């Protein structure tokens, strides 16, 4: 589910982008893009020449100059439109976020406890360290950490997920976000964000794409495009005096016009990628936000595309995170139905995932339907950390289920013993990473229930995809080496670190970075903060501690550790899209040379016509067709720039080859077809 509801429809968004395209026609705005600034200046120059032609002093017919001027302006407007449309999507998301923040009030407490003196203040006046109380039906006024209480919180305004979450003091579920709603009970919250610097404020600033800073790769590409533009500008600037000299030596009028030179320059410089570059970056950030991940900078998104090592926690990422009952193993002389019946009865009041899974396993394996607690008539013994077991007493029947040591001691107290065969089963389960639970009825052992943290379905295939892309996966776990090895083999990860400490995570990241690798990891606890701060791509869980979120450069609003795999794909898609459209643009320019160069130089030498391989009718139609195609191709590529080139899990060499074949060859062919078609239309309509 998308985390944001767009506050404007598609039609309104396109209309706003169109209006913004004209608002961006200011020198200050255009100067931010050197390539399009040259087109902008050229448009003004040709417009002035058109005005002169209208006054009877033109270097060419007014209709020809006016047509070229119009399409040059459209080129600038189309580039503005691509950027404005990408910005508009982010702006709509930001407006939705503002709706979640505005109008909030806070019940500020004089002391950090419920029952203290409180005063109602606007949420905007809260400062870091203030303490507030939030009860059922009220909105959390600011980012903070729960000091007291436990509550069910609706975070759909932030994550888009309708299922409420539990927030309580201590642990990794203590963080709350301003704008979320408490559904039940109450919590006392200490504000952790400065005014105007809360999570929603940061998100609003991030999704407003107009304020997105350029990333290092984007800056490098911009410098390259600017350098190419300067080279072609110098070449075209030198052509005019050269043509005057040649014409003068031959006692001929100068056949080369300034209008033609400007058209030549615009077609020579990389206008296609220059017009779409900003939109590509903005759209990449937008795709990440639509995946419910907020990046603290565009640099983090780009880094995700270059990642080649993934550090993944086992619990909740590779495995489901909740142990599930997978097998009943009976003691000698016990029927499977006896063990399943006793284990299910002992688990009926247990609301933990483990307890519910035992009830389900007994039903699925042996057809035992769950019974109503009121009908059973048993006295249930709840699990406690002291006894380490639970069970029930019903008449003269007593059943216990729990840790092997605890149940064994209880059985001995009843005058019984655990069979050697059952002890061997317990040891085997413990070695292969499972959790054994003994079940006994009085002095008699009934058998063992196997609990296992199940590897997520399809995770092995996803790791295989990453391996095909040259990305190494490393599982981090606190389990013993035998258990870690078993889970790693089942999940298909490339390597694992067992009994890992925070220092171990930091060491692994630094070692890989020393080897020249880009490392990504996820985390949610304070103990993950050092490693998150060191990683190149650090995804903190939204439900995690404040320390983890401050250390990361991305925050996953859904708190789904496997989201790291999607983040890598989005980052790679951004890089692939930029590379593909850059390849297309450069190839595109090469093809345009064959259209416009013969048209410009034909008056100097008739043999230049040999290079008119497109068979364009006249120099005027060739120049105008090239300029029109140069503008229209930007519009045609806007959807691809915003949507992104589809990412496929292939090696870098394969991706490069496909990029050249599809976008390189496509960039060469498209102008030949497009310019020829436009030339035919212009001639048919007698417009050139």
Secondary structure, DSSP 8 states (H G I E B T S, - for coil): --S---SS-HHHHHHHHHHHHHHT-SHHHHTTSHHHHHHHHHHHHHHHHHHHHHTT--SS-HHHHHHHHHHHHHHHHHHHHHHHHHHHHHHHHHHHHHHHHTT-EEEEESSSSTTS-EEEEEGGG--TT-EEEEETT-B--S-EEEEEEEEEEE-HHHH---S-EEEESSTTS-EE-TT-EEEEEEEEEEE-S-TT-SHHHHHHHHH-GGG----HHHHHHHHHHHHHHHHHHHHHHHHHHHHHHHHHHTT------HHHHHHHHHHHS-HHHHHHHHHHHHHHHHHHHHTTEEES-HHHHHHHHH--EEEEEIIIIIEEEEEEEEEEEE-TT--HHHHHHHHHHHHTT--SHHHHHHHHHHHHHH------HHHH--EEE---TTT-EEEEEETTEEEEEEEHHHHHHHHHHTT----HHHHHHHHHHHHTT-EEEEEEETTEEEEEEEEEEEE-TTHHHHHHHHHHTT-EEEEE-SS-HHHHHHHHHHHT-SEEE-S--HHHHHHHHHHHHHTT--EEEEE-SGGGHHHHHHSSEEEEETTS-HHHHHH-SEEETT--TTHHHHHHHHHHHHHHHHHHHHHHHHHHHHHHHHHHHHHHHTTT-GGGGGG-TT--S-HHHHHHHHHHHHHHHHHHHHHHHHH--------HHHHHHHHIIIIIHHHHHHHHHHHHHHHHHHHHTT--
